[in-house]
């Protein structure tokens, strides 16, 4: 970065802005936030070198550059979220619809949907995870993007639902999540190897 601003501020600002917009605003609040955001972009657009950012910060910066704050879908009363998980709705992606579709195809015998949420970080290391104690699947914010490839989102949903189905195994006091059974079933997903390669490209080529 060609600025003294800490890189973490990109992620924290992007997270706060995203939370505000998903929660819906009135017209005055949207206008105020839009004006502030335009000032932010004008101040930092020429001072930030995307190539010098961490991968996670690149996704936050991409979000901040592309977001249209005045989109009416962020306005109170314009839309009503009726999805089961109130924390699954993103700016661009609805995780409940994604997980529900994958579960209906690959895990039709599974009872009910897990809790489905977004992580609080633009993480490029923890892309998604399943927490058994909360029966919860969470996705990184890097996938709340208009150009997030659907096949990656579907594959990640499949991977985490598979964790929910297979569970873990304890051997000599050590817990294993990616067991032989898990790996065998994971490879049943169409084009899984190509999708894993595409995930790497999605992370490394985003600016």
Secondary structure, DSSP 8 states (H G I E B T S, - for coil): --SSS-THHHHHHHHHHHHHHHT-B-HHHHHHHHHHHHHHHHHHTTT--GGGS-HHHHHHHHHHHH--TT-GGGBTTT----SS-TTSB-SS-BHHHHHHHHHHHH-TTS-S--EEEE-SS--SS--EEEEGGGTEEEE-GGG-STT--HHHHHHHHHHHHHHHHH--EEETTEEESS-HHHHHHHTTSTTHHHHHHHHHHHHHT--
